[in-house]
Amino acid sequence: MKHRILLLNFLCFSLLFGFSLTSRAQDRQTIVDPLTVSGTVGTQLTSSWNNADLHYNSPFSTSTYANMTFNVYGISIPMSVNLINVSAEQFTFPRPTFTINFRPIWKKFTFHFGTSAMNFSNYTYNGISFDGVGLEYKGDKFRFGGFYGNFNHATTFRTELDERDAIQFLSDSLLGMNNVAYTTFPQFKRKAYAAHIAVGSLRNYVDLSLLHAADDLNSLPPQWYMLDGLSFNVLDTINRDSTMKGKENLALGLKGHFTIGKWVTFETNLGASLFTPDITREEVVLEEGSNGAAVANNIIGGLRKSGLYNLRYGSEIRFAGDAMLNLNFSPVSTTFTYRFVQPDYTTLGANGFNQNSQTFGGNLSTSLFNSIAFLTLNGYLQRDNMDKKQLYTNQVGSYTVSWNNSFGDNVELSILYNGVTQKQLDGVMEVPENIRINQITHSFDLSPSYTLSLDNDHTFSLNFNLLQNKNLNKQMEGMSFDVTTTSYGVGYDVYLTKSRLSLSANYDYSLSRSPGNDYNSHGLTGGTTYRFIKTENMLLSGNARLTVAYNIEKTEVEDLSDSERKALNYLARRIGAEVGAEMTNDLSVAARLGATLNYKDRHNASVFFSVSNYSDNIIIGQHVAVNTDIRLMVEYSYSFASRLIKSKKHK
């Protein structure tokens, strides 16, 4: 508890210090406009319906928000309030979510109250929102930040529907009486604190960060996390894995950024995480007879006494990190990167780790012909199974070449190539050749455009794309095809200045081929925008868009090899199709109507309505059911510049 008390005292002292400086500012000789406010308030209503899954999309949802900034004697106080209503199922009254945030800013200090977020390190804390208090200071040579609050709120399992209306639900939430939320996934209340300190300029600095997060067992009844006493009336399945497990995590991070002249930049980011997946396990105590037991017990006991961490059986320590080297010799810039994440690296303050892997990457970019053309090369190689315990090892490589060229003011050319290789290597076991993954994918895109400026601007564009997926393992059966997809497109856009009308039209044709299948698609899209009113104070415009696609799928089972026939039968069983069906033709249509209004750059309103019907989305390798989707959205917002609340002068 000592470290938490120290952190709270530090935050409170910083708040008092900041406000004391503010009171001193009020004693200056002349202070004008002590309180001004600016910001935006608005609301949005969305309704949707989809016949494929009535519970996939919320049929009715509303959101009301206010983002305002108060300026009090030179202190900027941003505040945001959000109230979101989302219906839990079809045609029920929405369930609200309410958040509020204050972020006073004074000089180089930023204070956080309510629901907020910060970003310290990719491997400790990287922006998960918290409910609590925080403080940041961003100086030229010294920076620090910290917060204390909750990541999660406790929720319990409930089988019956909550019959409270939205207003009652909101009032109960504000009064702390809303311990029962509408969810089938219970969770503990998770308390967390984090801090970081950085020394040095933005060109050369060292940054240390720390995160501690732990679930509060007292936030849920014991039957949720203790196997004994668990009732069959609460859960259908009774076993250790089905009970709730409280977690605890201590993560440390180190970042460094170093610049040599104008040409060399080196950056590194390291992390270490001590993670306990079940805090109901016994605490670790080493036997005195073992080597180094006394020293280890002193360290474990010191962590426990400080309240920083309780090491338990099942706790694991893992490491992760990355490094980047950038060389910039104009007009050529190149970057080399390396990243590793050990297996089961877990921190409760960060998400999105591709665990048990290491990645090597490189980038080169340059401008040519006096910055008329730009060339970019990218590549990376990733391999997992760092601990050598997986059955197999996966290796993925990717490389990209991009070329952008301008010919005068009217012609643009873009060329993009991307290649991806995927190969399965041996691990603990040797990969059988008939299931080894070994494939390569090529993608090539060519997009020229031409703009003709006469009385109006006319833009003509073309597009060609080639996508080829090739299986390099000829012994593989039942899971993979060679697929080649080519697509062609042509587009035209024009804006008629005098009539305030813009028109666009696009036609696309694609053809996918694989052994046993041909899939063709014709797509035609047209759109228009018309400005009904365009004055100094008002802009009213409407837009419409229509897309029609005609899909043709043809199945041919003649002249197939045994492996290709087996693969086709395997895919047909997965999607429930029948091998030998000769042809299917279907039409897909999507329409969208909308209107927007802007009045004096303060009032903004919009309405959009869309209807779509997609049929026969049986593309090679996937199957999507026929569905109809209808959506309606209405939105309004009001923005106001700095408004004087009170004018006063002091001497």
N, C-alpha and C positions, 0 to 999 in steps of 0.2 A: 504493500500500500504506500510505502514511502515515496516511490518514484511517481506514483499517480498524484500524491499530494504536492510533491515538488513541481510537477508539470502544471497542475491547476494553479498553484501559487505563482508560477512563472507567467502564465497567461493572464491571471488577474492583475499582477503587478504591471504587466505591459499595457493592459487596458487602462488602468488608473494613470499610468505614466503618460499615455497618449492623450487622455482627456484632460490631464492637468496642463499639458502643453497647449491644448485647445483653449482652456480658460485663460491662459496667459495671452493667447493671440487676441482675445476679446479686449484686452486692456490697451491695445494699440491706439494711436491717436485718432485714426479715422477708420471705421468699418462700415461699409455700405452693403446693403442686401444681405442681411445675416442668414436668411433662409430662402432658398429657391428650390424648385422641383421641376424635373423633366422626366419624360418616359413614354411608355406605350401601355395601353390597356386594351384588351380585346377578348373575343369569345369565338368559339368554333363549334359547329354542330355537324356530326357525321352520321349517316345512316347507310347501312349496306345489307344486301341479301344475296346469298349464294345457295343454289339448290344442291351443290355437291356435298356440303356439310353445313347444316344450319347452326352448329355451335363453333365453327371455325372462326368466323368473323363476328364481332359484336354488332348486333343490329342497330344499336343506338348508342352514341357516346357524345358527350359535350365536354368542352374544356374552357375554363375562364382563367385569364392570367393578367397580371399587372407587373410590369418591369419598370421601376421608377428609380430615379437617382435624386436624393436630397443633398443639397450643399449647405452646410451649416458652418459659417465663418471659415471657409476654406477647407472643411472636411467633407469629402465626397462619401456619401452613404448609399450605395446601390442596394435596392431591395427588390426581391421577386416573390410573388405569391402565385401559386398554381392550384386550381381546383379541377380535378379531372373526374368525370362521371363515366363509367363504362358498365353497360349492362352485363350481368353474368350469363344470362341465357336469353333466348328469344322473347321479346316483348315483356321484359320485366323492368322495373324501375332501376336506373343506373346506380352503381356502387361508387361512392366518391373516393378520391385520393387527394389529400390536402398537403401541400408543402409550402414553407415560407423560409425566406433567406434574407439576412441583412449582412452586407459587406461594407462597413465603413472604411473609407480610405483617407488617410491623412499623411501627406508627404510620401514617405517610403514604407509606411505601415499599412497593412490590410488586416482588418478584423473580420472574423467569420462567426455568425450566429445563425442557428437553425440548420436547415438542410444545405450542405455545401460540399465542396470537393477540392482537393489539392493534388499535386503530382510531385513526388519526391524521387522515385527510382522505379525502373521497370521490374526490379526483382524484390522490392519491399512493398511500397505503396505507390500505385500509379493512377489514382483518380476515382476510386470507388466512393460514392457519396456517403456521407455520414450525417447524423443528427447530433449536433453538439456545438462546441465553441472552438475557435482556432485563431491563430495569429501568424502573420508573415511579415518579414522585414526584408526589403530588397535594396541593399546598399551597393556602392560601387566596388568595394573590396570585401564586404562581409554580408552574408545573407543567412537567414534562418527561418524556420517555420515549424509549427506544431499544432496538433489538435487533440481533443479528447471528446469521445462521443460514442454513438452506437452505429454499427453497420446494419444489423438486422433487428427487427422487432419480433417478439415472441408471438407465434401463432399456434393454435391447437386444432386437432382434427374435429370436424363436425359433419355429420351425415345429413342433418336436416337443413333446409334452406333458412337463411336469416331473413325474417319477415320485417325487420326494421326498414323504414324508408330512408332515403338519402340524407335528409336533414337530421334525423335522429342518430343515424350512424355517424355523421360528422360531429355532432355535439358530443356524443359519447367518446369519440376519438380525442377531441380537444380536452375533455375532462379526465382522460386517462382511464376510461371505463370500457375500452374496446379491446379486451384481451382475446376475444373470440372473433377471428376473421374468417371470411368465407374462403376456405382453402382445404384441400385434401392432403396437403404436404406440411406437416407441423415443422417448426423450427424454433431454436432457442434464440433468446435475445443475445446478441453478440456485441460485447463492449470492446472498444479499440482506442489506442492512442498511438501517435506517430510523431516523429520530429526529425529535422535535418539541419545541418550546419554546413555552410559553404564558405570557403576562404579563397580569395583571389579575384581577379578580374574575369570578365566573360571570355577572354581569350585564354587565360591560364588559371585554372582553379581546381580545388579538391573539394568534394562534397561527400559528407557522411550522413547516413540515414538509418533510422530504426523504426520498427513497427512491432507492436504487441497487440494481439487480438485473441479473445477467448470467449467461448460461449458461457452463459450464465445458467447453471443447472437449476437454480431457484426460479427461473422464469417459466418453467413447465412443471406439471405434476410429476412425481417420481415414476409413475407407471409408464411414462413415455420413454425413459432412458434406462430404467432398471428392469431386468428380465423377471425378477421375482415380483409377484403381485400383478402382473400384466393380465388384463381381463380379455377373454375371448370375445366379449361384446364390443371391445374397442377396435381390435384389429382382427382381420380374418386369418392371417398367418402369424404364428408365434415362433420366432427364432431370434437368435442373437443379432443377425444381420438386419432384421426388420425393426429393431428398436432404434430410437434416436441416440446418436453419439455426439456428445459435446466435444468440441475441438479447441486446441490452443496452438498459438504460433508466435514465434519470435524470429524476426528477420532483420538482418543487417545488410547494408548496402554501401558500396564505395564507388564513386564516380570521379573521373579525372578527365580534364580537357587541357591540351597543351598545343600551343601554336609556335612554330618556328618561322619567323619572317612572314612573308605573304604566300609561301609556297607549300608549307607542310603543316598538316593538322593531324594530331593523334588524340583519339578519345577512347576511353575504356569504361566499362560498367560491370561491376562484380556484385554478386549477391550470395548470402549464406542464409539458409532457412532451417530453423529447428521447429519441427511440426509434430504434434501429438494428435492422432486421429480419434482417441477416446480418452477423455480426462477422468473417467471413472476407474481407470486401471491403477494399480499400485505404483507408488513412487519408487524410483530406482535407488537401491543401496548396495554398494559393492562390498564383497567380502574383504576383510582386512588382510587376509593372507595373500591375495593376488597382487601382482606387480602394479605399482602406481595407484593402488586402491585408496591410500590415504589422501594423496593429492587430488584424485578424482572426486572423492567424497567431500573434500573441502570446497571444490568448485561447485559441485551440485548443491551442497548445503548453503553456500553463499548466494547462489541464484535463488534458492527457495526462501531464504531469510529476507532477501531484498524485495521479494514479491515479483521479481522480473520473470521468473519461469520455474515451473515444477517439472522436472524431468521424470517421465514415467516409462514403464515397460511398453514398448511399441513406438516410442518417440524415435524420430529419424532426423538426421542432419544431411542436407543436400546443398549442392553448390551450382551456380550458374553464372554466366558472364558473356560479354561480347567485347570486341575491339574493332576500331575503325581507323584506317590510315588514308588520308586524302592528300594527293599531290596535285597542285594547281600551277601549271606552267602555261599561261595564256598563249594560244586559245584552247589548249588541251587540259582537261581535268580528269583525273582518274582516282578511283576509290577502291580499297580492298577491305573486306569485312570478314570477321570470324565470330561465330557464336556457338556456345555449347550450353545445354541444359541437362543436368543429370536426371536419371529416372526418378519419378515421384517427387520432383521438386515442387513444393506447395507453399504458397504464401496466401493468407486470407485477405491480403490487401491488393492483390493483382490477379489478373486473368489472362488467358490466351497464350499459355506456354505450349510449344511443341516439344514435349518432354522426351528424354532419352535420345537426344539427337545432337549432331553438330553440323554446322553449315559453313561453307566457304563461299565467298561471293566477290564479284568484281564489277566495276562500272567504268566506262570511258566515254566521255562526251567531248565534242569539238565543233567549232563553227568553221565553215569553209566559204571561200569566194566572198570575202568581206561581209560575213554574216548573212549571206543569201541562203546558204544551206546549213543544216544542222544534222550531225551524225551522232547516234548514241548506241553504245554496245553494253549489254548487261549479261551476266551469267552467274549461276550459282550451282553448287553441288551439295546435297544434303544426304547424310547417312545416319541411320539410327542404330540401336543395339549397342550403346556405349558400354554397358555393363556385361556384354557378351552372354546374357542369360536368355535372350529371345530365341525362339525356335528358328526364326529366319531373320535376315537383315534386309532392309529396304534401302535402296539407293535411288535418288531422284535428282536429275540434272535439268536445268532450264537455261536457255540462252535466247537473247532477243537482239534484233538489229532494227533500228528505227532511223528513217531518213525523211527529213522535211525540207522542201525546197520552194522558194518563191521565184517566179519569173515575172518581174515587173510588179505592177500593182493589181494585175487581173488574174494571174494563173497561180494556183497552189497545187503542190504535189506531195502526197504523203505515202510512204512505203513502210510496211511493218512486217517483219518475219519473227516468228516465235517457234521454238522447238523445245519439246519436253521428252526426256527419256526416263523410263521407270524400269528398274531391274531388281529382281529378288535374288539375294545372295545367301550363302549358307550361314547358319548361326550355330546353335547347339546341335541342330540336326542338318543333314544334307537335304537340300530341296529336291524332291522328285522332278524329273524333267517334264513330266506330263502336266504339272500344275505350276511350274516356275513362271512368274510374270516377267516378261521381257518385251517391252513395246516402246514405240516412238510415235510422237504426234508432231506433225508439221502444220503450221498455220501461216498463210501468206495473204496480206491485204494490200491492195492498191487503190488509192482514192485521189483522183485528180478533180479539180474544180476550176471553173472559169466564171469571172464576174464581168458582165457587160454593162457599162454605165452610159445610158442615153438620157432620155427624160426621166427614166426610172432605172433602178438597179435590178438587173437580171442575173441570177446565179444558176449555172448549170453544173451538176456534179455527177460523177460516175463512181462506181464501186465494184471491185472484183475481189472475191475471197475464196481461198482454197484451204480446206481443212482435211487432213489425211491422218488417220490413225492406223498404224500398221503393227501387227503382231509379229515379233521377230522369233518367237518360239513356235516352230512349225509342229512340234509334238504336243502342243497344248490342245486339250479337247474340252468342249462343253461350256466354255466361259468367254471366249473372245472372238471378235470378228475383225477383219480388215474393212474399214469404212472410209469412204472418200465423199466429201461434200463440197460442191462448188456452188457459188451464188453470185448473181449479177444484179446490179442495181443502177437505176438512173433517176435523178431528181432535178426538179426545177422550182426556183423560188423567185418571186417578184413582189416588189412593193410599189403600188401605184400611188404616188404622192398626192395628186390632185383629188382623187376619190377616197383617200385614206383607207385603202384596201390592200391587204397582202394575201397572196395565194401561194400554195405549195402543193406539189404533187410528186409522188415517188412510186416507182414500180420495182419490185424485187422478185427474182426467180432463183430458187435453190433446188438442187438435185443431190440426194444422198444415195449412195450405192454401197451395197455389201453383198456377199454371197447369199443369194436367196431373196434379197429385198431391193426394191427401188422406191424411193420416197420423193415425190415432187411437190413443190409448193409455189403457187403464184400469189403474190401479195401486192395490193394496190392501196395506197394511202393518199388521201387528199385533205387539205386543211385550209382554213381561211380565217382572217382576223379583220374586223371592220371597226374603225373608230367612229362611233356615232357622234360624240361630242369631243372636241379638242380645243379648249380655250386656255387662258392663262391660269385659271383657277380650277378647271375641271377636265377630267379625261374619263370618258365612258367608252368602253370597247367590249365587243363580243367576239367569241371564237367558236369554231366548230371543227371537228375532226372525224373522219370516217375511214375505217380500215376494213378491207375485204380480202380474205385469203381463201384460196381454193386448194385443197390438199388431195393428192392422189398417192395411194400406196399400192404397190404391186408385189406379190410374192411369187417367186419362181424357184422351184425345187429341182429342176432338171440340171444335169451336168454338175452336180455338187460332189465334192470328195466326201469320204466317210467322216473325217473330222469336222468339215463344214456342216454336214447334215446333222451330226450330233450337237454341234453348237447351236444350230437353228432350232432343233427340238428342245434343247435346254432353255433357250430364251422364250420359246413359245409356252412352255410350261410355267415359267415365271410370271408372264403377263396374262396368262389365261387365253392365249390366242390359238388358232387352229392352223397348223402348217398345211399349206396347199391352197389357202384362200387366194383367189386370183387377183381381185382388185377391189379397193374401197375408195369412194369419192365422197368428200364432205366439204362443207362451206362453213367458214368462221367469219363472224361479223362483229365489229366493235365500233361504237359511236360515242362521241363526247361533245357536250355543249357547255359553254361557260360564258360568264360575263364578269367584268371587273370595273370598279368605280374608284377614282381617286379625286378627292375634293380638297383643294388648298393644301395638298401634301400632308394633311392631318387625318382626314377620314379615308379609310380604305375598306372596301367591301367587295366580296366576290361570292359567286355561286357556281357550282359545277355539278353536272349530272352526266352519268355514263351508264351505258348498257353494253354488255358484251356476251357473245355466245361462241364458245370454242368447241369445235367438234373434231373427232378423229385425231387427237394428238398422240398417235401411236408412232412415235419416232423410234428409230433403231436404238435399242438399248433402254427405252423407258416407255411408260404408258401413263397417260393422263386421262381421266374420265371426262366425258362431255359435261360441260357445266355452263350455267348462265349466271352472270354476276351483274348486280345493279347497285349503283352507289350515288349518294347525294351528299354534297358538302356545302355549307353556308358559313361564311367567315366575315367578321367585322373587327376592325381595330382603329383606335384613335391615338395619334401621336401628338405630343405637345412639347414645344421647346421650353427653355428655362422660363419658369413662371415665378414671379416675385410674390412670396407669401407675406413678407413684412419688410418695410423699409425703415431703417433706424440708424442714427448716427451717434457715436460716442466720442467724447473728448476727454 
